[in-house]
């Protein structure tokens, strides 16, 4: 899922839902692939699941939305996730990330 001009904001969580990680990207599949394959220094997110994402109109909107989410309380994030994914299901389960042809997964 790539947005040519826009971006995505996403929330990852661990198995116990204790940690909420908020991030942004212009290519959601690629970014989750990067998290899962320890391409970033913060490899702890490799075990996290995608429980929420939203597409933004442009990348500056994605930056703004990421800052909004990070500044909000944990309860606001929980409420947001519950509004679209009440079971906190890993939304990336069906994304076939391991077999997807991803260009420049290090970038």
Secondary structure as GFF3:
##gff-version 3
##sequence-region A 1 107
A	DSSP	beta_strand	7	13	.	.	.	ID=ss1
A	DSSP	beta_strand	20	25	.	.	.	ID=ss2
A	DSSP	alpha_helix	28	36	.	.	.	ID=ss3
A	DSSP	three_ten_helix	43	47	.	.	.	ID=ss4
A	DSSP	beta_strand	49	56	.	.	.	ID=ss5
A	DSSP	alpha_helix	59	71	.	.	.	ID=ss6
A	DSSP	alpha_helix	74	84	.	.	.	ID=ss7
###
